[in-house]
């Protein structure tokens, strides 16, 4: 008589889910790192403003330095973007364009001027540049 263990024919569900979760975190974190690096490299150090439609120029380096990524386990996603700009919406204005108010001191007085900022996206193009590589990063990622 031939005996066979049926359990050997099925997946061990908790082990498979752990392997998939571990691979998902690793792949998404790696994808976030690549998008962040692409965005940082697109911001060049030059004088003056970048032409509309091109990534912004860096004058002091804070925009490049403050681009981070993080894996969010609650939504199983990765978030990439600039952080740490508490008193200004500059990164959002650069990415999407819009209107803002600039304050300058002239002869001891504060002069406020309304300006329109043209779009100088850097995060969206970085994601689009990395998007074709994302499926390749999943290949062979789940290991048992």
N, C-alpha and C positions, 0 to 999 in steps of 0.2 A: 504494500500500500504506500502511496506517495502522500507525504504530508507537506504542506506549505503554509508558511505564516502569511496571513492576509495583510498584516500591518506593514510588511515590507513593500507592499504594492501601493501604499497611500503616502501622501505627504504628511509630515509631522507639522501640523498647522502652526503652533506657536514658534517653532524654529524657522519656518518659512517666513512668517510675518516679521520676525526679528531681523532676518537677513534682508528682506525687502526694505524695511524701515532704515536699517543701517546704510544700505546702498542709496536709498533716496536722499538721506541727509548728506551723504558724501557727494553725490552727483550734483545736487542743487547748490551745495556750498561751493563746489568747484566752479559751477556755472556762474554763480554770483561773483566769485573772485575774477573770472575772466572778463565779465561785463565791467566790473570796477576797473580793472587794468586797462581795458580798451577805452573807457571814458577818461581815465586819468591821462592816457597818452594822447588823446585827441585835443586836450587843452594845452596849447603851446605858450611858452613864455615870450611875449612880444610886447612892444610898446603900442599904445593906442587901442582902439576898439576893434574887435573882429568884424568883418563884413557880415551883414544880416544873412542868416541861413547857414553860417559856418560856426563851429564850436568857439566859445569865448576864448579870449587871450587871458593869460594869467599874468598879473603884475606883481603880486606879492606871494602867491603860492597857496593861499588858504583854501581856495575852491578845490584844487587838486588834492591837497593834504586831507581834507575833511570828507572825502568820498569813502563810504564804508559799505559793507554788505553784512547781512545777518540772516540766519535761517530761523523761520518762525514755525515752531512745531505745532502751534494751534491750527494753522491754516495749511501746513505742509507746503510752504512756499519760501522763497528767498526774496529779501527786500534789498535793493541796491540804490544808493543815492547819497547826496551831500547832507550832512547833519552839523549842528553846532552853530547855525546862524540864527541867534535868538532875537536880535533886534532888527533883522532885515529879511525880506523875502527875495533877496537877490538870486539865489539858485532857481527858484520857481520862475521868476521874471525872465531869467536867461533862457530857461528851457522852453517856456511857452510864450514869452512876450507879454506885454501889457503896459498899463499906466501906473506910475508911482510918483511920489513927491520926494524931491531931493532938497536937503537942507544944507546951506552953506553960510559961513560967516563972512560978512563984508563990512569992514569998518566998524567992527564991534556989534553989528546987528545980524540977526538970523534972517536969511532970505530963503524963502521956500519957492520952489519952482516945480510945476507939474511937467513930467516928461513921459514920452511913450518909448518903451524899449522894444526893439525888434527882436524876434525870436533868434536865439543862438543856441540851438539844442545840442546837448552833448550826451545825455543819458539815453534818449530814444535811439539815436543812431548807433550807439555802442551796443544796445540790445539787438538791433537789426543786424549788425555786423556779426554778432556771435550766434544768432538764431540758427543758421544752417549747421553749426557744430554741435548743438544741443543733443539731437538724437544720437550722434556718434558717441557721446559721453555716457549714454545709458548702456551701450553694447557691452555685455559681459560684466556688468556692475554687480549683479546679484550672484553671490557665491555661497555655497553651502558648506 
